[in-house]
Every structure is written in C-alpha cells, then in structure tokens.
Amino acid sequence: QLLNILETIALYDAIRAEPHRDWTPRVKLFAGKAAASYVQAKSIIRLINDVARRVNNDPAVRNLLKVVFMPNFNVSLAEMIVPAADVSEQISTAGMEASGTGNMKFALNGAITVGTLDGANVEIKEHVGEENIVIFGMTASQVEEARRSGHRPAYVIGANPQLKRALESVAAGEYSPEDRNRYAGLCQSLWDTDYFMVTPDFASYWDAQRRVDEIWRDRVRWRRMAMLNTARMGWFSSDRTIREYAEEIWKVPHSRTHG
C-alpha cells in the first residue's frame, strides 16, 4: 500500500506539472484494514485517505486521477472489487509474502497483474505468459543481498527526484495541513531503514505503471491480455491442487466423482 500511494502522489505531481500531456485516466482503489496495534499500517491507511481528500478535490486532475479507500475489506467487498478491477496490484516485497489466492481471483476475472516476483505471482507469470503480466522490482535474492550488504535508502531517495518530492511533500504536511507532523515518522522510516525495500522498488514500479498506461491505450492488446489471463488460470483449479496433494503429500488414492 505504501509503494502504491507514493506512486499515486508522484503521478499527481506529474499531472499537475504537465497538464497538457496525454495522461491515461486512473482510479486508484485501495482496500483493507489493519490491526489496532499496527501503528504504521494505520498511518498508511490515514495517508491514503488524506491523499484522496486532496486529489479528489483538485480540479486540475478531476478527469485524470481519483483515489478511493474502501475500509474494512471483506468477502462482500471483494465480490464487487475483483470482477470490476482492470489492474491487480500484487506488489509485496519479493520473498516477504506467503502465496495467497487474491491474485489468482483477479487474474481469473481478467485483471492484468502488476506485481513483484513474490508468492503466486511467480506461478501466474509462468502460466499466463510473461507478455501478459507486468513484473517489476527486486527479486527475493536481490532483497536478501541488499539487506546483507547494507541497504542505503537515503541514497536511493536522493537519486530519484520524483520519490524525493513525494516523500518531502508528505513529511512537510502537504496532505495533512491540520497536523503537519502526522507522517514525519512514517517518512523518516523510509529514509533510515526501509526494511520492505519501498525506495529501491519505486523507480521500477513507476515504469511498470507507465507500461500499463501504454497497454491500456491499445485496446486490442489489453483485451487479448485480459482474455488470456482468464483462459490460462485453469492450472490453479482446486481439483488439480487436491489431486497433487493426494498423490505427492498424502499418498492416498483418489477418484473422479460425477454428480
């Protein structure tokens, strides 16, 4: 979520700086909830809402960018979001997330995945084809090496004007004028440690989103990618999974049922 909202802020800045450029309109939809004790996650959710308030009330980007946060994400919300999504954001730090099924549901419904090589994204890429998914960011081994060798987020931020501007605007309270220090700690954590590698993945993520913009404008290509995502998701069937579990793990016989 943090990488996504920082790219949203950078996109907002870019649109305002070049209003006559041929921008692809975007609706950035966030959804989720955080445990009451998870302070940083709560702070990120609040930042998303503060950015939404600013962006959605700015006439300069009215027809180009919207930001929406849907609270208390649950199955009922997923039933509306998953079929409607054009893009599936699966952007966890490589090597940090167990394989879930959310990305499979989005792909089955024809959403184009923007993701790192983490969790089931790896298998989705193998089955839908690398030309039908947008991969970005560090690999798990690169993340491990960066941590081992001494990751320097301040250097990365300083070398990327878009990211630096986004972070400085948040830290300065541009999105929280009633409490200008609200996100000082959140931003400082990225300058100092950035355990989840948001800063080194930012440039690659920005480029991935601009590739999505380009593909979207080619409607034939987009429809083809969407259809192939749906058509090639059969491998993720629970029937296949349970059959393999029976054969390779449980070592029990299985049979096809008819009904």
N, C-alpha and C positions, 0 to 999 in steps of 0.2 A: 504493500500500500504506500509506503514512504517513497519508493522509487517512482511509482506511478504519479503521485501528487506532485513530486518535484518536477517531473517531466511536464505535467499539466501547467505548472507555474511558468516553466521555461517557454512552453508553447504560447501561453497567454502573453508573456513579454514579447515574444517574436511576432505575434499577430499585431500587437499594438505598435511595434516598431516598423513593421512593413504591412500596413493595412491593405495595400493595393495588390499584394501578392496573391496568387491563385491558391488559397488555402483550401484544404479539404475540411468541410464542417465535421466537428466531432462532438459527441456527447460522452462524457467520461462518467461512467456509472460505478460507484463504489458501494459495497455492501459488506456488513459484518457486525461483529460485536466482540468486545474484549472483557476479560475477567476484571472485576473491580480492582484487584490488586496489581494489575499490569499497567503501571503508570505510563510507560512510553507508548503502548498501544492506544490507551485512552487519549493521549496527547496527539497522536497521529490522526485519530478519528476527529478530534476537535479541529485540527488544522484543515482537514478535508472540508469540513463544514464552513470554516472561516473563508477558505478559498472559494467555495461555492457561492457564498454570500457576495463576495467581491466580484467574481467573474460574471455571475448571472445578472448583476445589476449594472454592468458596464455596457453602454450602448455601442461602444467601439467594437465589441466582439459578439454582439447579440445574435447574429446569424451564423457564427463560426464556431463558438465554443460554449458548452454548457457543462456544469459539474453537478452531479446528483449523488447524495449519500442516502442509502436505504438502510435504516437501523434494524437491529435485531434479526439478522439474516436467519432464515429457517427454510424448511422444505416448501412451505406455501409461497414464499417469495421466489425461491429457486424455480418453481413451476412457471412463474411469469418471466423471470430474467433469462433463464437458459434458452428457451426457444426463440427469444427476441434478439439475443446478442448477435452482433456481426463479428466481433472480435473477442477472443477469450484470452484474458491476461493471466498467464501462468508463470509468474516472474520471481519465484523464490530463489534465494541464493543457491547455486549449484551445490549439491551434496548435503543440503540442510533440511530437506522435507521428505517425509515418507511418501510412498506412492499412493495418491488418493484417486478418487473417481470423478471429481468435479470436471477436470479437463477432458475426460472421456465423454461426459454428458454434453459438454459444449460442442466438441468435435462431431459427435453423432448428430447433433442438431444443425450442423453446417457452419458453425463459427470457426473463423480462422484463428489458430493459436499463435500468440506471440509469447515465446517462452524461453527460459534457460534450459540447458541440458540437465534437468533435475527430475527426479521422480518418474512418473509415467510419460512425461514429455519425450523421453528418450525412445520409448516404445511407440508412441504416436508418430514420431518422426519416421521411424523405421517402416511403419505400416501405411501411412498416408503418402509418404514420399517427401523428401526434403524440399522439393519445389512447392509443396502445398502446406508448408508451415513456416513461420518466421522465427528463426532461432537467433538469439543474441547472448552476449555476456560470457563471463568466465566459465570454464569447466570446473568440476569438483577438484581435480588435481591442481589447477591453477589457483583456486581459492586456498587450498592447503599450503601451497608453496608461498603464496603472498603472506599468509599469516606466519609461516615459519621464518621467512626472510625479513620480516619487519615491514608490514604494510604502512604506507605514509599517506593517509587521506588528505592531509593539508596540501601536499604537493600536487595530488590529483585535482583537487578543487581549484588550486591556483592556476593550473594549466587549462582549465575549462571555463571560459567566461560565462557561458550560459548557466552552468551549475553554480558557479560562484555568485552570480547575480541573484539566482533563485534563493540560495541559502541566505545571502545577506538581506534580502528583502523580507524573508520570514523572520530572521533573527532581529531585525530592526522594528518589527511590529507592523509592517505594512498591511498585513492581513488580520491584525488584532489591535487596531488603534486604541481600543479601550483598555488594553493591557499589553503594552509593547514588549514586555519581557516574557510573555507567555511561552514562547518557543525557544528562548535562549538556550535552555539546557538541551533540548532536542537537537538543535543545530550544532551546539558545541560537541555533542557526542559524535557527530559525523566528522567534524574537524579533527577530533582527538583520536578516536579508536575505530569507528565504523566497522564493527565486527561482522556485519552482514554484507559488507562489500557493496554498499549502495553507490558510493562515489566512483569506483573503477568500472562499474557496470553502466553508469549513466550515459556516457557517450554512445556506447553500442546500443543501448535501449532507445535513445533519441533517433539514431539512424534506423533502427527497426521500425519505429513508428512512422517515419517518413517513407519507408518502403511500403508499409500498409497503406498510407495515403495514395501512393502511386498505383498500387494494385487496385485499390477501390475505384479509381477513375477509369480503369479498364474493366468495364462491366462484364464482358465475356470471360475474361480471365478470372475475375472474382467468382462468378457463378460456377465456373469449372472447378476451382479450388474448393468451394463450399460443397459441391456435389460429391467430389472425390473424398473429402473428409468423411461425409456421411457413408458413402459406399464402402470405404475401406476400414470401417471401425468394427466389422464383424469379428475380428480376432479377439476383441475384448469381451466377447459374449461370456456370460457366467457359465453356460453349458461347456464351453471349451475349457474354462478355468477349472471347473469342478472335475471334469474328466481327467485333466492333467494332475490335479491333486490326488485323485483316486489312484492313478497309475504310478505316479512318481513319489508321493509322500505317504499316503495312507496304505498303499499296496493292497487295495481291495478291488474286487471285480465290480464292474458297472455295466449297465444295460440301458438301452434306449426305451423310453416309455411312450405309449401312444394314448392320447386322450383328447 
